[in-house]
Amino acid sequence: MKKIIVLIILCISSIQCINNTNTKQEEIKSETSVGTKENLVGGWQSIEVNSVIKDLASYVKTEKKVDSPIKAISKASTQIVSGRNYRFEMTLENGEIWLAQVYVNLKQEKSITDFKKISN
């Protein structure tokens, strides 16, 4: 009889240990996933339109021989890669809206990787 009681106690203890382990693993997953969508390596991050974005917009305008002046720059974002990608929308004085993406490598060399009209 004592052996059965000891065996039952051991089983209950083992079940509780397994449950505690699963709960701890779920807590760890929950803690490590908080904010990961925003801080994901290689993910796009929204940023303010700053002097870097304005300079890149000017670079795109010159390289793509855009005649109309830039009226506004919006929806700026950046992505860290081996270097940095910048993406933004340019609204021109003529009403056209263009999406531009520029890659800046670690040597600060720029290249336009995407430039498309999204509205006229």
C-alpha positions, 0 to 999 in steps of 0.5 A: 500500500505504501508503495502505491501511495509513493508511486501516486505521489511521484506521478503527480509530482512528475506531471506538475514538473512537466506542466511547469516546464511547458508553462515556463517555455511558453512564458519564454516564447512570449517574452522573446516575441514581444516587439519582434515585428518592429525589431526584426533584422531585415524588416522595414522600419518607418522613419521620419522624413529627415535630411537623409531622406531629403538628400536621397529624394534629390538624388533620385530626382537627378538620376531619374531626370525628373523634371517636376519639383518635389512637393512632398516626401512621405511614408519613409522607411528603412531596412538594415541589410549589408548596408541600408535600404531606404524607401519613400514616396515623392509627390511632385508638383505636377501631381504624380506620386512616385515610390522610390527605393535606394540602397546605400552600401557600407561605403555610402555608395547609392543605387536606385533599386526601385522607382515606380509611378504609383499615381498621377 
